[in-house]
Amino acid sequence: MTTRQPRYSKEEFARLGRAIYESEVRLQVEHENYGKIVAIDIETGAFEVADNSVNASKQLLNRYPDAQIFCIRIGHRAVHRFGFHSHSNTSA
């Protein structure tokens, strides 16, 4: 089994992934797939949508075995959120 290696710095990887999502992918997926994950090959612009990042990545790797995969949750700024976040806006 071949081990895939990153070919970009973390910063360049994130910049390219976001740019492709915003310019090429977002309008195609956002309306019907809010909250799902889109996996994007930052070298080809190919993408797959699934309920989670594992399935989206597997689908993309089936088509592009050497893909450099950037994932993002559709309609959100990131795939996952870390730490506590309260949605209530109450004041004491």
N, C-alpha and C positions, 0 to 999 in steps of 0.2 A: 504494500500500500504506500503510495506517495504521500509525503507530508507537505501540505501547502505552506508556503512561507509568505509573510507580509512583504509587500514591495513598496510601501509608503510609510512615512512617519505617521504617528497618531494624529497629528495636527492636519497634515495633508489629506489623510484618509477621511477624517471627519469633514473637512472643507469640501472635498470632492463629493462625498456622499450627500451632504446637505444641498449642494449646488445642483446635483442631478435630480434629487427629489423635488426641489422647488421649481426647477425649470422644465423638467420632462415628465415626471411621474405623478406628482401631486394631483393635477387636474384629472388624470385618468383614473385614479383610485379613490379619491377622498369622498365622493358623494355616496357611494354604496358600501364603503368598507370602514367607516369610522370605528376606531378602537382596535382594528386588526393590525397585523404587522406586515410591512413590506420589506422584502430583502432585495437589495439592489447590487448588481455587480458594477462597481465603480469604473471598470475598464470598458465594458460594453454598453452599459445603460440598461441591460436586461433586468427584469424584476419579476418577482413572484409575491403573491399575497396569500397569507394564511392566518389562522387564529393565534399562532405563536411563532417565535423566532426560529425554533428548531425545525418546524415543518416548512416554513417559508424558505429557510436556508437549504434544506434537503431538496426541495423542488427545484431551486435555482442550481444547485450543484449537479443535479441530474442532467440539466441542459448545458451547464458550463462548469466542468469539473475543476477548473483552476480559478474560479471566480474569487474576486476580492470583495467580500460581502459586507455591506453597510445595511444595518437594520434600523427601522424607525417605526414607532406606533403611529398609525394614520390619525391625523387630527391632534397630535401631541408633539411636544418638543423632543421627547426622548422615548426609548423603549420602556424603561423602567424608572420608577421614582424611588429614591432612597430616603429614609427618615420619616418622621411624623409630619403630616400636613393636615391641618384642620380646615374644613370647608365652611364652618360656621363663622359668622361675623358678629358675635355677641360682644357687648361691652359691659364692664362691671359698674 
